[in-house]
């Protein structure tokens, strides 16, 4: 079951027209959109790498500095 009723659904040709028009309207904002996507990628990378960096620090930094190990 789809959230769009049959009468509101676009055929492939109409979909292309709508997408071309939307891309045309977004053209003046290309730099803003690219910047937003870039910052989103950097934020995601930071969130993923954060725990990896902490694990490396704990495994390599504390183990070497601790004389009991």
PDB file of N, H, CA, C and O in Angstrom:
ATOM      1  N   UNK A   1       0.848  -1.181   0.000  1.00  0.00           N
ATOM      2  CA  UNK A   1       0.000   0.000   0.000  1.00  0.00           C
ATOM      3  C   UNK A   1       0.888   1.236   0.000  1.00  0.00           C
ATOM      4  O   UNK A   1       1.836   1.334   0.779  1.00  0.00           O
ATOM      5  N   UNK A   2       0.572   2.168  -0.874  1.00  0.00           N
ATOM      6  H   UNK A   2      -0.198   2.088  -1.507  1.00  0.00           H
ATOM      7  CA  UNK A   2       1.367   3.370  -1.031  1.00  0.00           C
ATOM      8  C   UNK A   2       0.673   4.551  -0.369  1.00  0.00           C
ATOM      9  O   UNK A   2      -0.548   4.549  -0.208  1.00  0.00           O
ATOM     10  N   UNK A   3       1.451   5.561   0.015  1.00  0.00           N
ATOM     11  H   UNK A   3       2.443   5.563  -0.116  1.00  0.00           H
ATOM     12  CA  UNK A   3       0.895   6.757   0.633  1.00  0.00           C
ATOM     13  C   UNK A   3       0.313   7.721  -0.380  1.00  0.00           C
ATOM     14  O   UNK A   3      -0.334   8.696   0.001  1.00  0.00           O
ATOM     15  N   UNK A   4       0.532   7.468  -1.676  1.00  0.00           N
ATOM     16  H   UNK A   4       1.058   6.676  -1.986  1.00  0.00           H
ATOM     17  CA  UNK A   4       0.035   8.341  -2.733  1.00  0.00           C
ATOM     18  C   UNK A   4      -1.100   7.617  -3.454  1.00  0.00           C
ATOM     19  O   UNK A   4      -0.953   6.468  -3.871  1.00  0.00           O
ATOM     20  N   UNK A   5      -2.223   8.300  -3.594  1.00  0.00           N
ATOM     21  H   UNK A   5      -2.343   9.233  -3.256  1.00  0.00           H
ATOM     22  CA  UNK A   5      -3.353   7.667  -4.276  1.00  0.00           C
ATOM     23  C   UNK A   5      -3.073   7.557  -5.763  1.00  0.00           C
ATOM     24  O   UNK A   5      -2.213   8.262  -6.291  1.00  0.00           O
ATOM     25  N   UNK A   6      -3.789   6.685  -6.434  1.00  0.00           N
ATOM     26  H   UNK A   6      -4.488   6.112  -6.005  1.00  0.00           H
ATOM     27  CA  UNK A   6      -3.586   6.441  -7.859  1.00  0.00           C
ATOM     28  C   UNK A   6      -3.793   7.703  -8.676  1.00  0.00           C
ATOM     29  O   UNK A   6      -3.064   7.933  -9.641  1.00  0.00           O
ATOM     30  N   UNK A   7      -4.760   8.520  -8.317  1.00  0.00           N
ATOM     31  H   UNK A   7      -5.352   8.333  -7.533  1.00  0.00           H
ATOM     32  CA  UNK A   7      -5.037   9.725  -9.099  1.00  0.00           C
ATOM     33  C   UNK A   7      -3.969  10.803  -8.931  1.00  0.00           C
ATOM     34  O   UNK A   7      -3.821  11.666  -9.797  1.00  0.00           O
ATOM     35  N   UNK A   8      -3.224  10.761  -7.829  1.00  0.00           N
ATOM     36  H   UNK A   8      -3.344  10.060  -7.126  1.00  0.00           H
ATOM     37  CA  UNK A   8      -2.160  11.742  -7.592  1.00  0.00           C
ATOM     38  C   UNK A   8      -0.801  11.276  -8.097  1.00  0.00           C
ATOM     39  O   UNK A   8       0.141  12.067  -8.152  1.00  0.00           O
ATOM     40  N   UNK A   9      -0.687  10.019  -8.462  1.00  0.00           N
ATOM     41  H   UNK A   9      -1.452   9.376  -8.418  1.00  0.00           H
ATOM     42  CA  UNK A   9       0.580   9.466  -8.916  1.00  0.00           C
ATOM     43  C   UNK A   9       0.923   9.999 -10.306  1.00  0.00           C
ATOM     44  O   UNK A   9       0.058  10.068 -11.179  1.00  0.00           O
ATOM     45  N   UNK A  10       2.204  10.379 -10.510  1.00  0.00           N
ATOM     46  H   UNK A  10       2.906  10.323  -9.801  1.00  0.00           H
ATOM     47  CA  UNK A  10       2.649  10.911 -11.793  1.00  0.00           C
ATOM     48  C   UNK A  10       3.180   9.799 -12.684  1.00  0.00           C
ATOM     49  O   UNK A  10       3.757   8.823 -12.204  1.00  0.00           O
ATOM     50  N   UNK A  11       2.977   9.958 -13.979  1.00  0.00           N
ATOM     51  H   UNK A  11       2.508  10.750 -14.369  1.00  0.00           H
ATOM     52  CA  UNK A  11       3.578   9.025 -14.919  1.00  0.00           C
ATOM     53  C   UNK A  11       5.057   9.395 -15.090  1.00  0.00           C
ATOM     54  O   UNK A  11       5.456  10.491 -14.697  1.00  0.00           O
ATOM     55  N   UNK A  12       5.865   8.522 -15.657  1.00  0.00           N
ATOM     56  H   UNK A  12       5.541   7.632 -15.976  1.00  0.00           H
ATOM     57  CA  UNK A  12       7.310   8.790 -15.766  1.00  0.00           C
ATOM     58  C   UNK A  12       7.648  10.098 -16.488  1.00  0.00           C
ATOM     59  O   UNK A  12       8.594  10.784 -16.101  1.00  0.00           O
ATOM     60  N   UNK A  13       6.901  10.447 -17.516  1.00  0.00           N
ATOM     61  H   UNK A  13       6.133   9.889 -17.830  1.00  0.00           H
ATOM     62  CA  UNK A  13       7.184  11.683 -18.248  1.00  0.00           C
ATOM     63  C   UNK A  13       6.915  12.907 -17.373  1.00  0.00           C
ATOM     64  O   UNK A  13       7.715  13.843 -17.355  1.00  0.00           O
ATOM     65  N   UNK A  14       5.801  12.905 -16.650  1.00  0.00           N
ATOM     66  H   UNK A  14       5.151  12.144 -16.665  1.00  0.00           H
ATOM     67  CA  UNK A  14       5.472  14.018 -15.764  1.00  0.00           C
ATOM     68  C   UNK A  14       6.477  14.112 -14.625  1.00  0.00           C
ATOM     69  O   UNK A  14       6.802  15.210 -14.173  1.00  0.00           O
ATOM     70  N   UNK A  15       6.970  12.979 -14.161  1.00  0.00           N
ATOM     71  H   UNK A  15       6.706  12.087 -14.528  1.00  0.00           H
ATOM     72  CA  UNK A  15       7.981  12.973 -13.109  1.00  0.00           C
ATOM     73  C   UNK A  15       9.250  13.654 -13.585  1.00  0.00           C
ATOM     74  O   UNK A  15       9.852  14.428 -12.841  1.00  0.00           O
ATOM     75  N   UNK A  16       9.669  13.377 -14.821  1.00  0.00           N
ATOM     76  H   UNK A  16       9.180  12.748 -15.425  1.00  0.00           H
ATOM     77  CA  UNK A  16      10.858  14.019 -15.377  1.00  0.00           C
ATOM     78  C   UNK A  16      10.679  15.527 -15.464  1.00  0.00           C
ATOM     79  O   UNK A  16      11.605  16.282 -15.169  1.00  0.00           O
ATOM     80  N   UNK A  17       9.502  15.965 -15.864  1.00  0.00           N
ATOM     81  H   UNK A  17       8.749  15.352 -16.103  1.00  0.00           H
ATOM     82  CA  UNK A  17       9.226  17.399 -15.978  1.00  0.00           C
ATOM     83  C   UNK A  17       9.322  18.063 -14.608  1.00  0.00           C
ATOM     84  O   UNK A  17       9.930  19.125 -14.470  1.00  0.00           O
ATOM     85  N   UNK A  18       8.727  17.444 -13.606  1.00  0.00           N
ATOM     86  H   UNK A  18       8.233  16.582 -13.718  1.00  0.00           H
ATOM     87  CA  UNK A  18       8.746  18.006 -12.259  1.00  0.00           C
ATOM     88  C   UNK A  18      10.175  18.045 -11.716  1.00  0.00           C
ATOM     89  O   UNK A  18      10.577  19.039 -11.112  1.00  0.00           O
ATOM     90  N   UNK A  19      10.941  16.981 -11.922  1.00  0.00           N
ATOM     91  H   UNK A  19      10.615  16.173 -12.413  1.00  0.00           H
ATOM     92  CA  UNK A  19      12.318  16.960 -11.434  1.00  0.00           C
ATOM     93  C   UNK A  19      13.185  18.001 -12.134  1.00  0.00           C
ATOM     94  O   UNK A  19      14.005  18.654 -11.489  1.00  0.00           O
ATOM     95  N   UNK A  20      13.013  18.165 -13.457  1.00  0.00           N
ATOM     96  H   UNK A  20      12.346  17.635 -13.982  1.00  0.00           H
ATOM     97  CA  UNK A  20      13.769  19.195 -14.181  1.00  0.00           C
ATOM     98  C   UNK A  20      13.430  20.581 -13.659  1.00  0.00           C
ATOM     99  O   UNK A  20      14.311  21.427 -13.502  1.00  0.00           O
ATOM    100  N   UNK A  21      12.169  20.805 -13.396  1.00  0.00           N
ATOM    101  H   UNK A  21      11.454  20.118 -13.524  1.00  0.00           H
ATOM    102  CA  UNK A  21      11.756  22.113 -12.880  1.00  0.00           C
ATOM    103  C   UNK A  21      12.329  22.347 -11.483  1.00  0.00           C
ATOM    104  O   UNK A  21      12.792  23.447 -11.183  1.00  0.00           O
ATOM    105  N   UNK A  22      12.303  21.337 -10.640  1.00  0.00           N
ATOM    106  H   UNK A  22      11.927  20.443 -10.884  1.00  0.00           H
ATOM    107  CA  UNK A  22      12.854  21.476  -9.288  1.00  0.00           C
ATOM    108  C   UNK A  22      14.358  21.737  -9.336  1.00  0.00           C
ATOM    109  O   UNK A  22      14.870  22.559  -8.576  1.00  0.00           O
ATOM    110  N   UNK A  23      15.066  21.040 -10.227  1.00  0.00           N
ATOM    111  H   UNK A  23      14.650  20.372 -10.844  1.00  0.00           H
ATOM    112  CA  UNK A  23      16.502  21.279 -10.359  1.00  0.00           C
ATOM    113  C   UNK A  23      16.783  22.678 -10.884  1.00  0.00           C
ATOM    114  O   UNK A  23      17.759  23.309 -10.478  1.00  0.00           O
ATOM    115  N   UNK A  24      15.948  23.163 -11.773  1.00  0.00           N
ATOM    116  H   UNK A  24      15.155  22.650 -12.103  1.00  0.00           H
ATOM    117  CA  UNK A  24      16.098  24.528 -12.267  1.00  0.00           C
ATOM    118  C   UNK A  24      15.892  25.557 -11.167  1.00  0.00           C
ATOM    119  O   UNK A  24      16.603  26.560 -11.106  1.00  0.00           O
ATOM    120  N   UNK A  25      14.927  25.309 -10.306  1.00  0.00           N
ATOM    121  H   UNK A  25      14.349  24.494 -10.356  1.00  0.00           H
ATOM    122  CA  UNK A  25      14.687  26.223  -9.194  1.00  0.00           C
ATOM    123  C   UNK A  25      15.814  26.178  -8.162  1.00  0.00           C
ATOM    124  O   UNK A  25      16.072  27.167  -7.477  1.00  0.00           O
ATOM    125  N   UNK A  26      16.482  25.032  -8.053  1.00  0.00           N
ATOM    126  H   UNK A  26      16.272  24.228  -8.610  1.00  0.00           H
ATOM    127  CA  UNK A  26      17.566  24.873  -7.079  1.00  0.00           C
ATOM    128  C   UNK A  26      18.905  25.387  -7.606  1.00  0.00           C
ATOM    129  O   UNK A  26      19.860  25.510  -6.839  1.00  0.00           O
ATOM    130  N   UNK A  27      18.988  25.688  -8.898  1.00  0.00           N
ATOM    131  H   UNK A  27      18.212  25.589  -9.521  1.00  0.00           H
ATOM    132  CA  UNK A  27      20.260  26.099  -9.514  1.00  0.00           C
ATOM    133  C   UNK A  27      20.937  27.270  -8.801  1.00  0.00           C
ATOM    134  O   UNK A  27      22.151  27.216  -8.608  1.00  0.00           O
ATOM    135  N   UNK A  28      20.225  28.319  -8.400  1.00  0.00           N
ATOM    136  H   UNK A  28      19.238  28.363  -8.556  1.00  0.00           H
ATOM    137  CA  UNK A  28      20.915  29.429  -7.715  1.00  0.00           C
ATOM    138  C   UNK A  28      21.495  29.040  -6.348  1.00  0.00           C
ATOM    139  O   UNK A  28      22.315  29.770  -5.790  1.00  0.00           O
ATOM    140  N   UNK A  29      21.080  27.923  -5.828  1.00  0.00           N
ATOM    141  H   UNK A  29      20.414  27.331  -6.282  1.00  0.00           H
ATOM    142  CA  UNK A  29      21.504  27.508  -4.488  1.00  0.00           C
ATOM    143  C   UNK A  29      22.494  26.351  -4.531  1.00  0.00           C
ATOM    144  O   UNK A  29      22.656  25.638  -3.540  1.00  0.00           O
ATOM    145  N   UNK A  30      23.157  26.157  -5.670  1.00  0.00           N
ATOM    146  H   UNK A  30      23.025  26.736  -6.475  1.00  0.00           H
ATOM    147  CA  UNK A  30      24.085  25.024  -5.823  1.00  0.00           C
ATOM    148  C   UNK A  30      25.185  25.047  -4.771  1.00  0.00           C
ATOM    149  O   UNK A  30      25.478  24.018  -4.163  1.00  0.00           O
ATOM    150  N   UNK A  31      25.795  26.206  -4.549  1.00  0.00           N
ATOM    151  H   UNK A  31      25.556  27.042  -5.043  1.00  0.00           H
ATOM    152  CA  UNK A  31      26.888  26.279  -3.565  1.00  0.00           C
ATOM    153  C   UNK A  31      26.390  25.975  -2.153  1.00  0.00           C
ATOM    154  O   UNK A  31      27.061  25.288  -1.383  1.00  0.00           O
ATOM    155  N   UNK A  32      25.224  26.485  -1.827  1.00  0.00           N
ATOM    156  H   UNK A  32      24.679  27.043  -2.453  1.00  0.00           H
ATOM    157  CA  UNK A  32      24.653  26.233  -0.501  1.00  0.00           C
ATOM    158  C   UNK A  32      24.349  24.753  -0.316  1.00  0.00           C
ATOM    159  O   UNK A  32      24.641  24.181   0.735  1.00  0.00           O
ATOM    160  N   UNK A  33      23.766  24.133  -1.334  1.00  0.00           N
ATOM    161  H   UNK A  33      23.529  24.597  -2.188  1.00  0.00           H
ATOM    162  CA  UNK A  33      23.439  22.710  -1.260  1.00  0.00           C
ATOM    163  C   UNK A  33      24.716  21.880  -1.165  1.00  0.00           C
ATOM    164  O   UNK A  33      24.788  20.938  -0.376  1.00  0.00           O
ATOM    165  N   UNK A  34      25.732  22.231  -1.974  1.00  0.00           N
ATOM    166  H   UNK A  34      25.673  22.997  -2.615  1.00  0.00           H
ATOM    167  CA  UNK A  34      27.003  21.498  -1.921  1.00  0.00           C
ATOM    168  C   UNK A  34      27.662  21.662  -0.558  1.00  0.00           C
ATOM    169  O   UNK A  34      28.204  20.700  -0.015  1.00  0.00           O
ATOM    170  N   UNK A  35      27.620  22.864  -0.002  1.00  0.00           N
ATOM    171  H   UNK A  35      27.179  23.645  -0.443  1.00  0.00           H
ATOM    172  CA  UNK A  35      28.188  23.085   1.331  1.00  0.00           C
ATOM    173  C   UNK A  35      27.469  22.285   2.399  1.00  0.00           C
ATOM    174  O   UNK A  35      28.098  21.698   3.280  1.00  0.00           O
ATOM    175  N   UNK A  36      26.147  22.266   2.316  1.00  0.00           N
ATOM    176  H   UNK A  36      25.636  22.742   1.601  1.00  0.00           H
ATOM    177  CA  UNK A  36      25.366  21.502   3.292  1.00  0.00           C
ATOM    178  C   UNK A  36      25.674  20.015   3.201  1.00  0.00           C
ATOM    179  O   UNK A  36      25.814  19.345   4.224  1.00  0.00           O
ATOM    180  N   UNK A  37      25.780  19.493   1.969  1.00  0.00           N
ATOM    181  H   UNK A  37      25.666  20.038   1.139  1.00  0.00           H
ATOM    182  CA  UNK A  37      26.119  18.076   1.804  1.00  0.00           C
ATOM    183  C   UNK A  37      27.534  17.791   2.301  1.00  0.00           C
ATOM    184  O   UNK A  37      27.784  16.748   2.906  1.00  0.00           O
ATOM    185  N   UNK A  38      28.460  18.718   2.046  1.00  0.00           N
ATOM    186  H   UNK A  38      28.257  19.565   1.554  1.00  0.00           H
ATOM    187  CA  UNK A  38      29.831  18.547   2.518  1.00  0.00           C
ATOM    188  C   UNK A  38      29.921  18.530   4.043  1.00  0.00           C
ATOM    189  O   UNK A  38      30.589  17.673   4.622  1.00  0.00           O
ATOM    190  N   UNK A  39      29.249  19.474   4.687  1.00  0.00           N
ATOM    191  H   UNK A  39      28.706  20.170   4.217  1.00  0.00           H
ATOM    192  CA  UNK A  39      29.266  19.504   6.150  1.00  0.00           C
ATOM    193  C   UNK A  39      28.552  18.301   6.744  1.00  0.00           C
ATOM    194  O   UNK A  39      28.949  17.803   7.798  1.00  0.00           O
ATOM    195  N   UNK A  40      27.505  17.829   6.080  1.00  0.00           N
ATOM    196  H   UNK A  40      27.183  18.233   5.224  1.00  0.00           H
ATOM    197  CA  UNK A  40      26.833  16.617   6.545  1.00  0.00           C
ATOM    198  C   UNK A  40      27.769  15.414   6.469  1.00  0.00           C
ATOM    199  O   UNK A  40      27.795  14.580   7.374  1.00  0.00           O
ATOM    200  N   UNK A  41      28.538  15.330   5.381  1.00  0.00           N
ATOM    201  H   UNK A  41      28.517  16.007   4.645  1.00  0.00           H
ATOM    202  CA  UNK A  41      29.493  14.226   5.238  1.00  0.00           C
ATOM    203  C   UNK A  41      30.586  14.325   6.300  1.00  0.00           C
ATOM    204  O   UNK A  41      30.967  13.312   6.886  1.00  0.00           O
ATOM    205  N   UNK A  42      31.094  15.526   6.556  1.00  0.00           N
ATOM    206  H   UNK A  42      30.784  16.350   6.080  1.00  0.00           H
ATOM    207  CA  UNK A  42      32.127  15.689   7.584  1.00  0.00           C
ATOM    208  C   UNK A  42      31.601  15.347   8.975  1.00  0.00           C
ATOM    209  O   UNK A  42      32.294  14.711   9.770  1.00  0.00           O
ATOM    210  N   UNK A  43      30.386  15.768   9.261  1.00  0.00           N
ATOM    211  H   UNK A  43      29.824  16.285   8.616  1.00  0.00           H
ATOM    212  CA  UNK A  43      29.791  15.458  10.560  1.00  0.00           C
ATOM    213  C   UNK A  43      29.612  13.951  10.730  1.00  0.00           C
ATOM    214  O   UNK A  43      29.918  13.402  11.788  1.00  0.00           O
ATOM    215  N   UNK A  44      29.119  13.291   9.694  1.00  0.00           N
ATOM    216  H   UNK A  44      28.871  13.737   8.835  1.00  0.00           H
ATOM    217  CA  UNK A  44      28.935  11.845   9.750  1.00  0.00           C
ATOM    218  C   UNK A  44      30.271  11.141   9.921  1.00  0.00           C
ATOM    219  O   UNK A  44      30.385  10.199  10.705  1.00  0.00           O
ATOM    220  N   UNK A  45      31.273  11.592   9.194  1.00  0.00           N
ATOM    221  H   UNK A  45      31.180  12.357   8.557  1.00  0.00           H
ATOM    222  CA  UNK A  45      32.609  11.006   9.324  1.00  0.00           C
ATOM    223  C   UNK A  45      33.147  11.188  10.734  1.00  0.00           C
ATOM    224  O   UNK A  45      33.739  10.266  11.297  1.00  0.00           O
ATOM    225  N   UNK A  46      32.949  12.363  11.306  1.00  0.00           N
ATOM    226  H   UNK A  46      32.468  13.112  10.848  1.00  0.00           H
ATOM    227  CA  UNK A  46      33.387  12.607  12.682  1.00  0.00           C
ATOM    228  C   UNK A  46      32.671  11.725  13.687  1.00  0.00           C
ATOM    229  O   UNK A  46      33.282  11.231  14.633  1.00  0.00           O
ATOM    230  N   UNK A  47      31.376  11.526  13.484  1.00  0.00           N
ATOM    231  H   UNK A  47      30.879  11.927  12.714  1.00  0.00           H
ATOM    232  CA  UNK A  47      30.618  10.666  14.394  1.00  0.00           C
ATOM    233  C   UNK A  47      31.064   9.213  14.301  1.00  0.00           C
ATOM    234  O   UNK A  47      31.072   8.497  15.302  1.00  0.00           O
ATOM    235  N   UNK A  48      31.432   8.781  13.104  1.00  0.00           N
ATOM    236  H   UNK A  48      31.425   9.363  12.291  1.00  0.00           H
ATOM    237  CA  UNK A  48      31.868   7.397  12.923  1.00  0.00           C
ATOM    238  C   UNK A  48      33.286   7.202  13.441  1.00  0.00           C
ATOM    239  O   UNK A  48      33.591   6.187  14.066  1.00  0.00           O
ATOM    240  N   UNK A  49      34.157   8.183  13.178  1.00  0.00           N
ATOM    241  H   UNK A  49      33.910   9.008  12.671  1.00  0.00           H
ATOM    242  CA  UNK A  49      35.558   8.038  13.575  1.00  0.00           C
ATOM    243  C   UNK A  49      35.819   8.334  15.050  1.00  0.00           C
ATOM    244  O   UNK A  49      36.850   7.920  15.580  1.00  0.00           O
ATOM    245  N   UNK A  50      34.922   9.030  15.717  1.00  0.00           N
ATOM    246  H   UNK A  50      34.084   9.367  15.287  1.00  0.00           H
ATOM    247  CA  UNK A  50      35.113   9.362  17.131  1.00  0.00           C
ATOM    248  C   UNK A  50      35.402   8.144  17.994  1.00  0.00           C
ATOM    249  O   UNK A  50      36.430   8.117  18.671  1.00  0.00           O
ATOM    250  N   UNK A  51      34.553   7.151  17.997  1.00  0.00           N
ATOM    251  H   UNK A  51      33.718   7.173  17.447  1.00  0.00           H
ATOM    252  CA  UNK A  51      34.817   5.965  18.812  1.00  0.00           C
ATOM    253  C   UNK A  51      36.080   5.211  18.383  1.00  0.00           C
ATOM    254  O   UNK A  51      36.756   4.614  19.222  1.00  0.00           O
ATOM    255  N   UNK A  52      36.401   5.232  17.098  1.00  0.00           N
ATOM    256  H   UNK A  52      35.853   5.717  16.416  1.00  0.00           H
ATOM    257  CA  UNK A  52      37.616   4.561  16.617  1.00  0.00           C
ATOM    258  C   UNK A  52      38.849   5.242  17.194  1.00  0.00           C
ATOM    259  O   UNK A  52      39.787   4.574  17.626  1.00  0.00           O
ATOM    260  N   UNK A  53      38.846   6.566  17.200  1.00  0.00           N
ATOM    261  H   UNK A  53      38.084   7.109  16.849  1.00  0.00           H
ATOM    262  CA  UNK A  53      39.980   7.319  17.740  1.00  0.00           C
ATOM    263  C   UNK A  53      40.109   7.089  19.245  1.00  0.00           C
ATOM    264  O   UNK A  53      41.219   6.925  19.751  1.00  0.00           O
ATOM    265  N   UNK A  54      38.996   7.075  19.959  1.00  0.00           N
ATOM    266  H   UNK A  54      38.094   7.208  19.549  1.00  0.00           H
ATOM    267  CA  UNK A  54      39.034   6.820  21.406  1.00  0.00           C
ATOM    268  C   UNK A  54      39.548   5.416  21.675  1.00  0.00           C
ATOM    269  O   UNK A  54      40.360   5.226  22.581  1.00  0.00           O
ATOM    270  N   UNK A  55      39.095   4.419  20.907  1.00  0.00           N
ATOM    271  H   UNK A  55      38.435   4.573  20.171  1.00  0.00           H
ATOM    272  CA  UNK A  55      39.568   3.045  21.085  1.00  0.00           C
ATOM    273  C   UNK A  55      41.071   2.958  20.865  1.00  0.00           C
ATOM    274  O   UNK A  55      41.777   2.293  21.624  1.00  0.00           O
ATOM    275  N   UNK A  56      41.561   3.629  19.827  1.00  0.00           N
ATOM    276  H   UNK A  56      40.988   4.169  19.210  1.00  0.00           H
ATOM    277  CA  UNK A  56      42.997   3.618  19.545  1.00  0.00           C
ATOM    278  C   UNK A  56      43.764   4.249  20.707  1.00  0.00           C
ATOM    279  O   UNK A  56      44.797   3.733  21.134  1.00  0.00           O
ATOM    280  N   UNK A  57      43.249   5.362  21.208  1.00  0.00           N
ATOM    281  H   UNK A  57      42.410   5.780  20.861  1.00  0.00           H
ATOM    282  CA  UNK A  57      43.915   6.011  22.335  1.00  0.00           C
ATOM    283  C   UNK A  57      43.948   5.144  23.572  1.00  0.00           C
ATOM    284  O   UNK A  57      44.965   5.092  24.264  1.00  0.00           O
ATOM    285  N   UNK A  58      42.857   4.464  23.863  1.00  0.00           N
ATOM    286  H   UNK A  58      42.031   4.506  23.301  1.00  0.00           H
ATOM    287  CA  UNK A  58      42.808   3.591  25.036  1.00  0.00           C
ATOM    288  C   UNK A  58      43.719   2.385  24.840  1.00  0.00           C
ATOM    289  O   UNK A  58      44.475   2.033  25.745  1.00  0.00           O
ATOM    290  N   UNK A  59      43.660   1.753  23.680  1.00  0.00           N
ATOM    291  H   UNK A  59      43.046   2.039  22.945  1.00  0.00           H
ATOM    292  CA  UNK A  59      44.445   0.549  23.434  1.00  0.00           C
ATOM    293  C   UNK A  59      45.941   0.832  23.376  1.00  0.00           C
ATOM    294  O   UNK A  59      46.739   0.050  23.894  1.00  0.00           O
ATOM    295  N   UNK A  60      46.324   1.927  22.760  1.00  0.00           N
ATOM    296  H   UNK A  60      45.676   2.562  22.339  1.00  0.00           H
ATOM    297  CA  UNK A  60      47.742   2.182  22.556  1.00  0.00           C
ATOM    298  C   UNK A  60      48.320   3.183  23.548  1.00  0.00           C
ATOM    299  O   UNK A  60      49.477   3.043  23.946  1.00  0.00           O
ATOM    300  N   UNK A  61      47.574   4.157  23.947  1.00  0.00           N
ATOM    301  H   UNK A  61      46.635   4.271  23.624  1.00  0.00           H
ATOM    302  CA  UNK A  61      48.090   5.192  24.831  1.00  0.00           C
ATOM    303  C   UNK A  61      48.145   4.753  26.282  1.00  0.00           C
ATOM    304  O   UNK A  61      49.184   4.891  26.927  1.00  0.00           O
ATOM    305  N   UNK A  62      47.058   4.234  26.802  1.00  0.00           N
ATOM    306  H   UNK A  62      46.213   4.123  26.278  1.00  0.00           H
ATOM    307  CA  UNK A  62      46.997   3.867  28.230  1.00  0.00           C
ATOM    308  C   UNK A  62      47.811   2.606  28.481  1.00  0.00           C
ATOM    309  O   UNK A  62      48.496   2.521  29.501  1.00  0.00           O
ATOM    310  N   UNK A  63      47.761   1.643  27.605  1.00  0.00           N
ATOM    311  H   UNK A  63      47.205   1.712  26.777  1.00  0.00           H
ATOM    312  CA  UNK A  63      48.476   0.390  27.828  1.00  0.00           C
ATOM    313  C   UNK A  63      49.974   0.620  27.905  1.00  0.00           C
ATOM    314  O   UNK A  63      50.641  -0.011  28.725  1.00  0.00           O
ATOM    315  N   UNK A  64      50.526   1.497  27.084  1.00  0.00           N
ATOM    316  H   UNK A  64      49.985   2.009  26.417  1.00  0.00           H
ATOM    317  CA  UNK A  64      51.960   1.757  27.098  1.00  0.00           C
ATOM    318  C   UNK A  64      52.384   2.580  28.296  1.00  0.00           C
ATOM    319  O   UNK A  64      53.483   2.397  28.819  1.00  0.00           O
ATOM    320  N   UNK A  65      51.519   3.489  28.739  1.00  0.00           N
ATOM    321  H   UNK A  65      50.626   3.638  28.314  1.00  0.00           H
ATOM    322  CA  UNK A  65      51.870   4.366  29.845  1.00  0.00           C
ATOM    323  C   UNK A  65      51.678   3.683  31.198  1.00  0.00           C
ATOM    324  O   UNK A  65      52.282   4.093  32.190  1.00  0.00           O
ATOM    325  N   UNK A  66      50.863   2.673  31.244  1.00  0.00           N
ATOM    326  H   UNK A  66      50.372   2.340  30.439  1.00  0.00           H
ATOM    327  CA  UNK A  66      50.584   1.985  32.497  1.00  0.00           C
ATOM    328  C   UNK A  66      51.697   0.962  32.762  1.00  0.00           C
ATOM    329  O   UNK A  66      51.895   0.046  31.964  1.00  0.00           O
ATOM    330  N   UNK A  67      52.399   1.108  33.843  1.00  0.00           N
ATOM    331  H   UNK A  67      52.238   1.852  34.491  1.00  0.00           H
ATOM    332  CA  UNK A  67      53.512   0.215  34.162  1.00  0.00           C
ATOM    333  C   UNK A  67      53.056  -1.152  34.647  1.00  0.00           C
ATOM    334  O   UNK A  67      53.869  -2.076  34.688  1.00  0.00           O
ATOM    335  N   UNK A  68      51.788  -1.322  35.018  1.00  0.00           N
ATOM    336  H   UNK A  68      51.127  -0.572  34.985  1.00  0.00           H
ATOM    337  CA  UNK A  68      51.303  -2.590  35.555  1.00  0.00           C
ATOM    338  C   UNK A  68      51.020  -3.604  34.441  1.00  0.00           C
ATOM    339  O   UNK A  68      50.886  -4.797  34.715  1.00  0.00           O
ATOM    340  N   UNK A  69      50.929  -3.155  33.220  1.00  0.00           N
ATOM    341  H   UNK A  69      51.038  -2.186  32.997  1.00  0.00           H
ATOM    342  CA  UNK A  69      50.565  -4.082  32.126  1.00  0.00           C
ATOM    343  C   UNK A  69      51.758  -4.786  31.592  1.00  0.00           C
ATOM    344  O   UNK A  69      51.637  -5.597  30.674  1.00  0.00           O
TER     345      UNK A  69
END
